[in-house]
Amino acid sequence: MIRKCLFPAAGYGTRFLPATKVLPKEMLPVCTKPLIQYGVEEAMEASIYMLAVVTGRGKYTLENHFDISYELEHQIKGTIKEKRLADIRRIIDRCEFIYVRQHEMKGLGHAVLTGESLIGAEPFAVVLADDLCFGEGEGVLSQMKAVFSKKRQSIVAVMDVPQSEISSYGIVLGEEIGDNLVRVNRMIEKPASGSTDSTLAVIGRYILTEDIFAILKHIKPGSGGEIQLTDALNVQAEKGGVLAYRFKGTRYDCGSLHGFVEATNAVYRMLSNAPDNQFSI
């Protein structure tokens, strides 16, 4: 049912300047892999192999990453270093990547709408690569896909955050319906701290029904003068068409320096304890 995953990847990543002056933020490495590769692997684990990427100017390294590097592979062929390319070669061999450029940065909703020509008239997943997620038992997208197979509604992944941090998130207001699900009544984009009792925050994982595109075309600029995906989801929520899912796992906000360092340390520990510890090479 969910065959495609959209990756909005046109942002400038200004919080990581000067590193992101020429390097896309999605290509920032968490140990040995760029952020977007973790997101792609999460999609693959959910049996999603058609990957639509919304890019912008200067993002050519992202496209090159998911392509064969003949010179490099020739140089390391037959050496112990060759196995370091095993994961990316598996991705290249299995997945289909399609790209479109977002010419202006007008918000997440605009980025999703830019990807309409790549998605078509079908439900789809959305991954924001700077949210690095590790699911418990199975990945976050796999968990959400299982929910969608039963509910057939738009789904946003959520987690509880401290009241002091709600101004950094889209916040969900709704009613619990069991199985880690909340029926969304309304979503508020980055509310002021203390302005709502809810601390249920949306993170960068979505499954959206295809009518979201028609809604986005009529959404007026909202918070920050941008086309907000939250506003489009509120239109769906008015008709009872949005669920919030408390995912099982851990999320790192790699859009912030603190979260990026936390994620790097966590992945390093995981890799160091792995049987085929690549750091010993």
SVG drawing of the C-alpha trace seen along z (x, -y; Angstrom):
<svg xmlns="http://www.w3.org/2000/svg" viewBox="-15 -36 58 47">
<polyline fill="none" stroke="black" stroke-width="0.4" points="0.0,0.0 2.8,-2.4 5.2,-2.2 7.0,-5.6 8.8,-7.7 9.4,-11.4 12.5,-13.0 12.3,-16.8 16.0,-17.8 16.2,-21.3 16.9,-23.2 20.1,-25.1 21.0,-23.7 22.1,-27.1 22.5,-25.8 25.5,-23.9 27.3,-26.6 30.0,-26.8 30.0,-22.9 26.8,-23.1 28.1,-25.9 28.8,-23.4 27.8,-20.1 24.0,-19.4 22.9,-18.9 21.4,-15.6 24.9,-14.4 26.4,-15.2 27.9,-11.9 26.8,-10.2 29.9,-8.1 30.3,-6.4 26.9,-7.1 25.2,-10.4 22.0,-11.2 19.9,-10.6 21.2,-7.0 19.8,-6.1 16.4,-7.4 16.7,-5.4 17.6,-2.3 14.5,-2.8 12.3,-3.1 13.8,0.1 13.2,2.0 9.5,1.0 9.7,2.5 9.6,-0.9 12.0,-1.1 10.8,-4.0 12.4,-7.1 11.4,-10.6 13.8,-13.3 13.0,-17.1 16.4,-18.8 17.7,-22.3 20.7,-24.1 24.0,-22.6 22.6,-19.2 24.5,-17.3 26.6,-15.4 23.4,-13.8 22.5,-12.5 26.1,-11.3 26.0,-9.4 23.2,-7.1 25.1,-6.3 28.0,-4.1 31.5,-5.6 33.5,-3.6 36.9,-5.1 36.6,-4.6 35.3,-1.0 38.1,-0.2 40.7,-1.5 39.5,0.5 38.3,3.6 39.7,6.7 40.9,4.9 39.4,5.0 38.0,1.6 35.6,2.9 33.1,4.2 32.5,0.6 30.5,0.0 28.3,3.0 25.4,1.1 25.3,-1.7 25.7,0.8 22.7,2.8 20.7,-0.5 21.8,-1.4 20.9,2.1 17.5,2.3 16.1,-1.2 14.9,-3.6 15.7,-7.3 13.8,-10.1 14.5,-13.8 12.8,-17.2 14.1,-20.7 12.3,-23.0 13.3,-26.4 12.1,-28.4 12.2,-27.6 8.5,-28.1 8.2,-25.6 7.6,-21.9 4.2,-22.0 5.6,-23.5 8.3,-20.9 5.8,-18.1 3.7,-19.7 6.8,-20.0 7.0,-16.2 3.5,-15.6 4.8,-14.9 7.0,-12.1 4.4,-10.6 1.2,-10.7 -2.3,-9.8 -1.4,-7.3 -0.6,-7.4 3.1,-7.8 5.6,-8.1 7.6,-11.2 11.0,-11.1 12.8,-14.2 16.4,-13.0 17.6,-15.2 15.4,-13.2 17.4,-10.1 15.2,-7.3 15.9,-3.8 12.8,-1.7 12.4,1.0 12.0,4.3 11.2,2.7 11.8,-0.8 9.4,-3.7 8.2,-3.6 7.5,0.1 5.4,-0.5 3.5,-3.3 2.9,-1.3 1.3,1.5 -1.0,-1.1 -1.9,-2.5 -2.8,0.9 -5.6,1.0 -6.7,-2.6 -6.1,-4.0 -5.6,-7.6 -2.8,-10.1 -0.5,-9.3 2.1,-11.5 4.7,-10.1 4.7,-11.7 6.6,-11.8 6.2,-13.5 8.6,-16.5 9.2,-18.8 6.8,-21.8 9.8,-24.1 10.4,-22.6 7.0,-22.7 7.8,-26.0 10.1,-24.0 7.5,-21.5 4.1,-21.0 2.0,-20.0 -1.0,-17.5 -4.2,-18.0 -6.6,-15.0 -8.0,-12.0 -6.4,-8.7 -8.0,-5.8 -5.6,-3.0 -2.7,-1.1 -0.4,-4.2 -2.8,-6.1 -4.4,-9.5 -7.2,-10.8 -6.0,-14.3 -8.4,-17.1 -6.0,-19.9 -2.3,-20.6 -0.5,-23.8 2.7,-24.8 5.3,-25.8 3.1,-27.2 4.5,-29.4 5.6,-27.5 2.7,-27.2 0.0,-28.1 -1.2,-24.5 -1.2,-21.6 -0.3,-19.1 3.3,-18.1 2.7,-15.6 5.2,-16.7 5.3,-15.7 8.6,-14.4 9.9,-13.9 7.9,-10.7 4.6,-10.9 2.3,-8.7 0.0,-10.9 -3.0,-10.1 -3.0,-11.4 -5.6,-14.2 -3.0,-16.1 -1.8,-17.6 -5.1,-19.1 -5.3,-20.6 -1.8,-22.0 -2.6,-23.8 -5.2,-25.9 -3.3,-26.5 -2.3,-30.1 1.1,-30.9 1.0,-30.3 3.6,-30.4 6.8,-32.1 5.1,-33.1 5.6,-29.5 3.2,-26.8 2.9,-24.6 2.2,-20.9 0.5,-21.3 -2.2,-23.5 -3.0,-20.9 -3.1,-18.2 -5.5,-20.3 -7.9,-20.3 -7.8,-16.5 -8.1,-16.4 -11.4,-18.4 -12.9,-15.4 -11.3,-12.9 -8.7,-11.9 -5.4,-12.1 -3.9,-9.8 -0.9,-10.5 1.2,-7.4 3.5,-7.1 6.3,-5.2 8.4,-2.7 12.1,-3.7 14.5,-6.6 14.7,-9.8 17.7,-12.1 17.2,-15.7 20.2,-15.9 19.0,-19.3 20.6,-20.7 24.2,-20.4 23.4,-18.9 21.2,-16.2 23.7,-15.5 26.5,-14.9 24.1,-12.6 23.3,-10.6 27.0,-10.3 27.8,-9.0 24.9,-6.5 25.7,-5.2 29.4,-4.9 28.5,-2.8 26.2,-0.6 29.0,-0.1 31.7,0.5 29.6,3.3 28.7,4.9 30.3,8.3 31.8,6.9 33.1,3.8 34.2,1.6 36.2,-0.7 38.8,2.0 39.6,2.0"/>
</svg>
